[in-house]
Amino acid sequence: MAVVAHEVRKLAKQTATSAQEVSQVITTIQTEIDEVIQDTERNRRSGCRNSCSRCSG
């Protein structure tokens, strides 16, 4: 029984760690989406099509 309890605790810790990693990935994606939206709006207002930081070149 102790082995099972240990494995359950271990899996719970792994699950918590994975959930935190997923949350960080989601936050990064949201930040990048916000930056793209800001670049798009800025470029739309200025009439520029290729000067944003993501598509320069």
N, C-alpha and C positions, 0 to 999 in steps of 0.2 A: 504493500500500500504506500509506503514511503517513497518508493521509486516512482510510482504513478504521480504522486503529489509533486515530486521534484520536477518531473517532466511537464506537468501542467504549469507550474511556476515558470519554468524555462520558456515554454511556448507563449505564455502571457507576456513575458518580457520581450520576446522576439516580436510579438504582435504589436506591442506598444512602440518599439523602435521602428518597425516598418510603417506604422501609422504616422509617426513623426516625420519620417523621410518622405512619405507621400504628401503630407501637409506642406513640407518645404518645397517640393516640386510644384505643387499647385500654386503656392505663393510666387515662385519664380515665373511660372507661366503667366499668371495674372499681371505681374509687373511688366513683363515683356509685351503683353497685349496692350496694356495701358500706354507703353512707350510707342508702339506702332500706331495706336489711335491718335496720340498727340502729334506724331510725325505726319500722319495722313492729314489731320486737320490743319496743321501748319502749312503743309504743301498745298492743300486745297485753297487756303486763303491767299497764298502767295502766287498761285498759278504754276508753281514749279512741280515737275514730275520726277526728277532724278537727283535731288540734292539732299535727301534725308540721310541720316547716319547709317541706315541699314542698306541703302541701295546706291551709295556713292560709287562711282566707277563705271 
